[in-house]
């Protein structure tokens, strides 16, 4: 199974939050983990916010960032191309998504198109609107 992680799910691999164990189990079962390159900036932003809001100590923050950057190469990260952005724009309009969520959905759909059916891809997100849009596009989503 290929696991597509949006940022809300990927962050759970590094921060103990509600739902972290479910995402970690999906990650353990996956043959490959994929995401978009935007996840790199979004995750780093989230980690920095957690430090500012004192959810991470300075030491915890440094460790998490080091682990994340060390792990980044294991994720098959999709480039954000002009075609992908066009697709994301269409998906944002169609499903009422925020821009970065639409990029995640467009990225997952791009993987499915590249691999061709049948593909065993699970989309993991904690954003209910994004999950509903992914399901409407025919993508299997991780259970809550």
Secondary structure, 3 states (H helix, E strand, C coil): CEEEECHHHHHHHCCCCCCHHHHHHHHHHCCEEEEECHHHHHHHHHHHHHHHCCCCCHHHHHHHHHHHHHHHHHEEEECCCHHHHHHHHHHHHHHCCCHHHHHHHHHHHHHHHHHCCCCCEEEECCCHHHHHHHHHCCCEECCC
